[in-house]
Amino acid sequence: MNTDLVFDVGMNNGDDTAHYLYRGFRVVAIEADPTLVDAGRERFADAIRAGQLELVNAAIGPREEIAEFWICDEKREWNSFDRSFAARDGLPHHSIPIRCRRFGDLLKQYGVPYYLKIDIEGHDQYCLDDLNPADLPQYISLELGPFETMLRLQALGYSDFKLMTQNNHTQLVIDMFRARLKRRLQPYPALYGFSRKVAALMRGSGGGDDGNINGTDPINGWQFPFGSSGPFGEETPGEWRTLDDVMFTWTAYQLGYSKYGPPQLGIWHDVHARRQPA
């Protein structure tokens, strides 16, 4: 593992890459969409010249090949090998031929990163398939899908987990706790009113228990744009939890026990995982 290296798999518009460069990491940013890669080369020209950033125009797949890749014309973050991902909400889309590479080949070329961020619209497993349990990233994050994803992370050697709400980079369990507390206090108007005043004062002073008010990293002074993956590693808010805990939280969320009510389009989540050092 290289402690100064981050992989941004699914660079999209480069907001996450910009954060990692700001933190001083070397970055390998992988993006299938050639239009986004061209924009990244322009945006990060200085970092590329300095050797701090490598941009790889390729998709991650099960084999080296040229494959059909779907571009969502209005929401490039929905680009995918799966046409249904790119066609969500009936948006216009088109296909292009794109080079696929095995993730393992990129690990051999650039080394194993300290942090691996994956956001490739339903094909995250191709990255997990090529990870070596004997040499893993210290931290990993990916968009939350089926439980099998978290079970695979545990099988690889990751022991600690967090569920992060990507819209505001807070921990999902915190939102659930607040919603339950609110319901419990509502029958007691005086106590409920007092608790709301305390919460407002905490928000106004930059306090609170999520440690990441308004999408700002309090440790490193970075303002996270909406839709970015947010902080990683020990800078993520909340406590690391067991796999059983986060799976229970996710099940409860799917049943509607959070401030968002039933799950809905536009609210999405990442799972962050940490392995214990050998």
N, C-alpha and C positions, 0 to 999 in steps of 0.2 A: 504493500500500500504506500502511496505517495501522499504525505501529509499536506503538501502544498497544491494538490491537484483536485479539481472539481470537473465532473462530467455533467453537461446540460444536454440531456437526450430529449429532443423536441424543443429546440431553441425558440421557435415561433418568432416573435418580434424582437427578442433579445433582452427583454426587461430582466429576466433572471440572470442571464450572462453578465449584464451590466452590474448587478449586485455582487456577483462573485469576483469580478474584476476589481470593484471598489474595495472589497475585503482583502485584496492582494493575492488572490489565488491565481495559479495558472488554470486555464479553462480549455476544455475540449467541448465545443458546441456542435451538436449533430442535428441537422435539419434536412428533411426531404424536399421541401418546396424550394426550387431554385430562385424564385422571386424573393423569398425571405432571406435566403443566403446572400443574394446580391445586396439587399438592404443592410444585412449585418456586416458585410465587408466594408460598406461605406460608413456605417455608424461606428465600427470598432477598428477603423484603419490604423490608429495609433497603437492599439494593443496588439494588432496583428504584426505590425512592423517591429514592435518591441519583443516579439516572441512570447507574449503572455497569453495569446489566444490562437487556437487552431480551429478553423471552421471546416466542417466535413459535410459536403452535400451528398447525403445518402440516407436511405431508410434502413431501419433495423429489421431484419427478417431471418427466417430459418436457414437460408442458404444464399450464396453469392449468385445473383441473377438480375435480370431486368424484368420488372413487374409493373402492373397497372396500379397507379396511385391516384386517389381521388382528391381533387382540390375543391374546397368550399369557397366560392367566389367572394362571399361577403364576410365570412368568419374563418379566416385561415387557421385559427386554432382548432377547427374541426376537421382539418385535413386527415385522411386516413386511407388505409388499404380497404377498409370496409365502407362500401358506398353509402350504407344507411347512416353512418356517422356524418359524412360530408353533406348528406341530403336532409339533415334534420331541419324541422320547421319549413320544409318545402323550399329551402334556399337553392339558388342556381349553383351548379357544380359541373365539373368536367374532369376527365382523366388525363393523365400524362404518363409516359414511361419513365420509370425512375430506377436508379441503381440500388439494389439491396445489398447490405453487408451484414455478415455475422458480427454480433456484438463482441464475441470472443476475439475476433481479429483486431478490433479496435483496442481492446484491453492489451493485447500483445504489442500493438504498435505504440500506444501512448502510456501504458501502465495502469495499475489499479488506482482509482481515485479515493480520496478521503471521504468525499460525499458524492453520491450518485443520485441525481434528480432525473426521474423518468416521467414523461408526459407525452405519450404517442398514441393516444386515442384507441385503447383496446388491444394494443399489441405489446404491452409492457412485459409479458411473459417471455418474449424473445431475449430481453436483457437478462431476466432472472435465470433463464435456461443456461446461460453461458458463464454465470458467476461460479467461482471456485471457492468452496467452503474453507479451504486452507489459506485463502488470501482474499478477504472481502473488504469492501468499503466500510469505514467505521459507521457511516450514516447513509441511509437510503430513503428516498421518498417517491411515491407514485400515486396516481389517481386511484381512489378506492373503488374496487370492483367486487367480485365475488369473494367469499370467505377463503376460497382456495388460495388467493393471493397472499393473505396473511399467514396461512398455514405453510405456504411455500417459504416465506421469509423466515419463519420459525425453524423450518427444517434446514435452511441454509446456515443458521447459527445466530439469528437475531432474536434477542430476548426481551427487549423493551420497546414499547410502542406508544404512539400518540395519534389521535384523530384530529386533524386540523380543518377548520372551515376556511376554504381558500378565499372566500369573498372578503373576509376581514382578518384572516390569519390568527384566529383565536381557537382554543381547544374546544371541540364539540361538547365534551362532558361539562364544561363550565356553563355553556348555554343551557344545557338540560337542567343543571342544578338551579340556575336562576329561575327558570320557568316553573320548576316544582315548588321552589320557595315562594314565588309569587302566588301560586294557587293556594298554598297553605295559609298565607297571611291575609288573603282577600276577605275572609269572613271576620277579620278583626280590623276594622277601619283605622283605628288610632295607630296600631302597630304597623299596619301596611303603609300608612302615610309617612310615618317616621322612617321606615326603611327606604322609601323612595327618596326622601330628602337626603339621607346618608349616601345613597347611591349616586345622587346628583352631585353632591359635594365631592365624592371620590372621583367622578368623571372630570369635574372641573379642575381638580388639582393634579390630574394625570395619574391618579391612583387606580385602584381596582385590582382584581386578582388575575387578569389575563395577561398583564405585562406587555401589552402590545396595542395601546390605545391608538385608534385612527390609523392603523397600518404603519406605524413608525417603529423602527427598531431602536429601543431605548439604549442599547449598548453601543451600537455602531453608527447611530445617527442617519440611517438610510430610510427614505420614504418609499414604501413599496407601492407601485402602481396597482390599480385594480386589476385583478386577474392574474397577477404574478404568483409564484409559488411561495413567496414570503421567506421568513427566516428558516434556518435549518440547524440541526445539531442541538447543542445546549442553549441556543438562543431562542428556540421555540418555547412558547409559554406553556405553563402547566407542568404537571409531574409525569414522568415516564410511568407507564402502566403495563400490566401483564397482558398477554394475548387474550385471556379469558375476559378481562375487564373491557378491553376495547371492542371485542366481539359482542359483548352484552350491550355496550353503549350503542353500537351500530344497529343492533336489532331493535332496541328501544326507539332510536331515531326513526327507523323505517316504519314503526308503529305509530309515530306521531307525537312522541313524548319529547318535544323540544320547543324552543321559542318560535321555530319556524312552522310548527304544526306539521301536517303531513309533508313528506318529501316532495319537492317541486323543482321544475326546471329552472336553472339559474342559480341554485344553491348547490355547490359541489365541494367535495372533500378530498383530502390527501391523507394517506397513512404514512407516518414517519416511523422508521425503525432504527434501533441502535444495537450494535453488538458490544458485548463486554470484552474489553481488551484481554488478550491471552495473558 
